[in-house]
Amino acid sequence: MKRTVNTALLYRKIFLIIYDILAITASSVLALLIRYEFVYSEIEREYLQSVYSFLPITVLIMLVVFSLLKLYDSLWAFAGANEMQNIVAASGVTAVVNGIGLMIAGKRVPRSYYFLFVFLLIAFTFISRFSYRFFRGLKQRQRNREKSINIMIIGAGEAANLIIKDIISSKYTHMAIRCIIDDDTNKRGKYIQGIKVIGGREKIREAADTYSIDEIFIAMPSVPKSVISSIIEICKNTNCKLRTLPGMYQLVNGEVNVSQLKDVEVEDLLGRDPIVVNLESIVGYVKDRCVLVTGGGGSIGSELCRQIAGHKPAKLIIVDIYENNAYDIQQELKQKFPELELVVLIASVRNTNRINTIFDKYKPDIVYHAAAHKHVPLMEDSPNEAIKNNVMGTWKTAQAAAFYGAKKFVLISTDKAVNPTNIMGASKRICEMIIQIFNKHYDTEFVAVRFGNVLGSNGSVIPLFKRQIELGGPVTVTHPDIIRYFMTIPEAVSLVLQAGAYAKGGEIFVLDMGAPVRILDLAKNLIRLSGYKVDEDIKIEFTGLRPGEKLYEELLMDEEGLQDTENKLIHIGKPIEIDEEQFYKQLKLLEEISRNENEDIRKVIKEIVPTYCEWKSELTDEGKN
């Protein structure tokens, strides 16, 4: 294989050398012919004799210069601006040296000869080097037309230009770009590399039919998420597969090409721009501090560690019971932040002595408590484990933080803690009560941060839907009317960090996540955006609410009220009055019952959390059909 490639390259180099010898000969003679209006007999004999006699030296000069400037070593199939510059430079140097040689040798030629010679040499050399690319492109476009995927590009900016260039020049893609859409009226009717901008977004559905579009590329990395969402709403009715560019940084880094396109994610349809937090001003309080993150290997915990590590803490301590997750984040942070003083410990927050030992040794200034059992149906089947890990783990970790002088303690909570219908949510509500009571009696500032559903986290519905679509369906939805609030992992982490900065103690921070989203709509949209038809290519089945699930989640109990913060999208719930003496008695009883694996644990939970309502299926027979 290697010998075949080397032989082909040798033949190609020999061909170019022979061509260049003929080209420089033709350039020399044509320069005189043009000067004498293509009448060979009119050319003075002296001029012809000068050119012919000096031609061997001219050829030698050309071969040396062309070799030095790599004109026999470049891969001309991928020739671009740099190769064009080399052609001009090589031809120019050859012409100058040739002209100097003629004058030194006393060979007379017309003054116009020098300009015509260099122009002709550049033209001939350019044709030889770029014609291969041109004809190769024509052949590829013809092949693509025969078995092509028809593409529509939305956005007529630099990103679109780079993607079109990448598709046209690649021999590995079978894509034919049929049209471009852009709302800018000044661009309509114009062309980008031969592809016409046919109109604005109102033309999307019509163009999809007219050009038999298979896939739509959204090449607008710098526009707000809300604009992308409105365009996707139009595109999802075309039955075309959608892809989009990840973000503006791809343009800045010059990385825009077909490989940067990703399938449109359902989070693009949430209808709001992501929460933007100035982490430089907020995370300043972690600099030069010892920070401890429990559950640091999980979805939220690991992202917290990444963000904190980038802001120069004195020490970062990761605590997790699951060694594989802990190992993964340890290796990642070691590579990205080699100067970081990192401690990774395997420990359970349920183990009082282990937690106290860790706090005694490292005395963290800030604690982010993300360790918890979060899977609702599993906790319904193992309620005692939810209490042991979530409630008792929080109690023990909060006690250690208070006793060993931590300045801040941030609890990761959930919207399921509001009027809970499941053990997981009720356990988290008890955790919130613990930190609100602790805040009254210790110098440590205890706060909670309440999330909705986190896209991309372990157990998220989106990866499940994608796997089901890849397998050909069906896509399973628990109930046609079930709704949820959604946020991304970076948003969730931003909220946690901001809570730490805003914390005065006792607050429950809540993110305004916009309007809730129907899970059924998410499923339908993801099927459409994957290029399939709902209930034709991929069916949707309703499986019934799982144990502990309810049709909708709330973010704040009615009696908590709301207070604004500096960030208008982040609110604070007022602390609720709690009978502390009664609460501690119930908490100790709960600890004993959970340790003894008592099946009556739900009764005690109900006494502690009066808003807890034991789950009963809300799915009617009509909803199953």
Secondary structure, DSSP 4 states (H G I P E B T S, - for coil): -HHHHHHHHHHHHHHHHHHHHHHHHHHHHHHHHHHTTT-GGGS-HHHHHHHHHHHHHHHHHHHHHHHHTTTTTS-GGG--HHHHHHHHHHHHHHHHHHHHHHHHTT----HHHHHHHHHHHHHHHHHHHHHHHHHHHHHHHHHHHHTPEEEEEE--SHHHHHHHHHHHH-SS--EEEEEEE-S-TTTTT-EETTEEEEESGGGHHHHHHHTT--EEEE--TTS-HHHHHHHHHHHTTTT-EEEE---THHHHTT--SGGG-EEPPGGGGSSSPPP---HHHHGGGGTTSEEEEETTTSHHHHHHHHHHHTT--SEEEEEES-HHHHHHHHHHHHHH-TT--EEEEE--TT-HHHHHHHHHHH--SEEEE------HHHHHH-HHHHIIIIIIHHHHHHHHHHHTT-SEEEEEEEGGGSS-SSHHHHHHHHHHHHHHHHHHHSSSEEEEEEE-EEETSTT-HHHHHHHHHHTT-PEEES-TT-EE-EEEHHHHHHHHHHHHHH--SS-EEEE---S-EEHHHHHHHHHHHTT--BTTTB-EEE--PPTT--S---SS-GGG--EE-SSTTEEEEPPPP--HHHHHHHHHHHHHHHHTT-TTHHHHHHHH-TT---------HHHH-
